[in-house]
Amino acid sequence: MSPHPPPHSSPNSDRPDRDAFEKQVRDKSQRRAQARREGDRSLWASLGLVGMVGWSVMVPLLLGIALGRWIDHRWPSPYSWTLMLLFVGVALGCWNAWYWIQKEQEP
């Protein structure tokens, strides 16, 4: 075999394929290294995240209900502060849960 490529192929003709292959290998190696550093998420860690999300929704919701009932009893009005603050609590709780999930997913 001759050390030179055949005359019809240029030395750079396989370069894009080689670059793509090297990128795939590099990406896979980085993902594997990251998985080793982080390790598998245990059952307890997953349950802890579920509990954090649950509490982050329930606490603002219950505080909204409690504050709304207090306002309704203290200053009666035709509007239900309990219902309005319940929705505010749900919105704040969902935002809070989203925040914690995003923070948990950061590398």
C-alpha positions as a LaTeX table, in Angstrom:
\begin{tabular}{lrrr}
\hline
Residue & $x$ (\AA) & $y$ (\AA) & $z$ (\AA) \\
\hline
Met1 & 0.00 & 0.00 & 0.00 \\
Ser2 & 1.17 & 3.44 & $-0.75$ \\
Pro3 & 1.23 & 6.09 & 2.00 \\
His4 & $-0.35$ & 8.63 & $-0.37$ \\
Pro5 & $-4.11$ & 8.94 & $-0.95$ \\
Pro6 & $-5.50$ & 8.05 & $-4.36$ \\
Pro7 & $-5.28$ & 10.92 & $-6.86$ \\
His8 & $-9.06$ & 11.41 & $-7.09$ \\
Ser9 & $-9.50$ & 12.25 & $-3.36$ \\
Ser10 & $-8.11$ & 15.33 & $-1.74$ \\
Pro11 & $-6.46$ & 15.17 & 1.71 \\
Asn12 & $-9.23$ & 17.36 & 3.21 \\
Ser13 & $-12.19$ & 15.48 & 1.69 \\
Asp14 & $-12.80$ & 13.45 & 4.86 \\
Arg15 & $-12.10$ & 16.37 & 7.23 \\
Pro16 & $-15.78$ & 17.38 & 7.84 \\
Asp17 & $-16.64$ & 13.77 & 8.73 \\
Arg18 & $-13.67$ & 13.55 & 11.03 \\
Asp19 & $-14.54$ & 16.88 & 12.72 \\
Ala20 & $-18.13$ & 15.75 & 13.27 \\
Phe21 & $-16.92$ & 12.44 & 14.72 \\
Glu22 & $-14.46$ & 14.20 & 17.04 \\
Lys23 & $-17.24$ & 16.53 & 18.24 \\
Gln24 & $-19.52$ & 13.56 & 18.98 \\
Val25 & $-16.79$ & 11.81 & 20.94 \\
Arg26 & $-15.95$ & 15.01 & 22.86 \\
Asp27 & $-19.63$ & 15.68 & 23.70 \\
Lys28 & $-20.20$ & 12.11 & 24.86 \\
Ser29 & $-17.08$ & 12.24 & 27.00 \\
Gln30 & $-18.23$ & 15.48 & 28.61 \\
Arg31 & $-21.70$ & 14.05 & 29.35 \\
Arg32 & $-20.13$ & 10.94 & 30.88 \\
Ala33 & $-17.81$ & 13.05 & 33.06 \\
Gln34 & $-20.74$ & 15.21 & 34.21 \\
Ala35 & $-22.76$ & 12.09 & 35.08 \\
Arg36 & $-19.85$ & 10.77 & 37.13 \\
Arg37 & $-19.51$ & 14.08 & 39.00 \\
Glu38 & $-23.22$ & 14.41 & 39.76 \\
Gly39 & $-23.98$ & 10.72 & 40.24 \\
Asp40 & $-27.41$ & 9.23 & 39.91 \\
Arg41 & $-30.20$ & 11.00 & 41.74 \\
Ser42 & $-31.26$ & 8.78 & 44.61 \\
Leu43 & $-34.82$ & 8.03 & 45.53 \\
Trp44 & $-34.52$ & 10.22 & 48.61 \\
Ala45 & $-33.17$ & 13.16 & 46.61 \\
Ser46 & $-36.08$ & 12.85 & 44.17 \\
Leu47 & $-38.60$ & 12.64 & 47.00 \\
Gly48 & $-36.97$ & 15.65 & 48.62 \\
Leu49 & $-37.44$ & 17.65 & 45.42 \\
Val50 & $-41.10$ & 16.60 & 45.23 \\
Gly51 & $-41.56$ & 17.65 & 48.86 \\
Met52 & $-39.86$ & 21.00 & 48.23 \\
Val53 & $-42.13$ & 21.69 & 45.27 \\
Gly54 & $-45.20$ & 20.71 & 47.29 \\
Trp55 & $-44.32$ & 22.94 & 50.21 \\
Ser56 & $-43.33$ & 25.82 & 47.95 \\
Val57 & $-46.86$ & 25.77 & 46.50 \\
Met58 & $-48.79$ & 25.04 & 49.71 \\
Val59 & $-47.23$ & 27.65 & 52.00 \\
Pro60 & $-48.12$ & 30.73 & 49.86 \\
Leu61 & $-51.54$ & 29.22 & 49.14 \\
Leu62 & $-52.35$ & 28.71 & 52.83 \\
Leu63 & $-50.96$ & 32.12 & 53.77 \\
Gly64 & $-53.16$ & 33.71 & 51.09 \\
Ile65 & $-56.23$ & 31.92 & 52.43 \\
Ala66 & $-55.45$ & 32.86 & 56.05 \\
Leu67 & $-54.82$ & 36.52 & 55.20 \\
Gly68 & $-57.96$ & 36.63 & 53.04 \\
Arg69 & $-60.15$ & 35.20 & 55.79 \\
Trp70 & $-58.69$ & 37.64 & 58.29 \\
Ile71 & $-59.40$ & 40.60 & 55.97 \\
Asp72 & $-62.92$ & 39.30 & 55.21 \\
His73 & $-63.76$ & 39.05 & 58.93 \\
Arg74 & $-62.05$ & 42.31 & 59.86 \\
Trp75 & $-63.45$ & 44.50 & 57.05 \\
Pro76 & $-66.51$ & 42.94 & 55.40 \\
Ser77 & $-66.91$ & 43.87 & 51.73 \\
Pro78 & $-68.80$ & 42.58 & 48.69 \\
Tyr79 & $-65.54$ & 41.11 & 47.37 \\
Ser80 & $-64.07$ & 37.88 & 48.70 \\
Trp81 & $-60.52$ & 38.59 & 49.77 \\
Thr82 & $-60.14$ & 34.92 & 50.61 \\
Leu83 & $-60.77$ & 33.92 & 47.01 \\
Met84 & $-58.59$ & 36.69 & 45.57 \\
Leu85 & $-55.65$ & 35.93 & 47.85 \\
Leu86 & $-56.09$ & 32.20 & 47.24 \\
Phe87 & $-55.38$ & 32.84 & 43.54 \\
Val88 & $-52.46$ & 35.12 & 44.42 \\
Gly89 & $-51.09$ & 32.36 & 46.67 \\
Val90 & $-51.43$ & 29.77 & 43.90 \\
Ala91 & $-49.64$ & 32.06 & 41.44 \\
Leu92 & $-46.83$ & 32.79 & 43.90 \\
Gly93 & $-46.57$ & 29.10 & 44.80 \\
Cys94 & $-46.29$ & 28.04 & 41.16 \\
Trp95 & $-43.65$ & 30.67 & 40.52 \\
Asn96 & $-41.79$ & 29.51 & 43.64 \\
Ala97 & $-41.96$ & 25.86 & 42.50 \\
Trp98 & $-40.68$ & 26.81 & 39.05 \\
Tyr99 & $-37.80$ & 28.72 & 40.66 \\
Trp100 & $-36.75$ & 25.73 & 42.79 \\
Ile101 & $-36.95$ & 23.30 & 39.86 \\
Gln102 & $-34.84$ & 25.63 & 37.69 \\
Lys103 & $-32.32$ & 26.02 & 40.48 \\
Glu104 & $-32.13$ & 22.24 & 40.92 \\
Gln105 & $-31.48$ & 21.71 & 37.19 \\
Glu106 & $-28.55$ & 24.15 & 37.02 \\
Pro107 & $-25.16$ & 22.48 & 36.58 \\
\hline
\end{tabular}
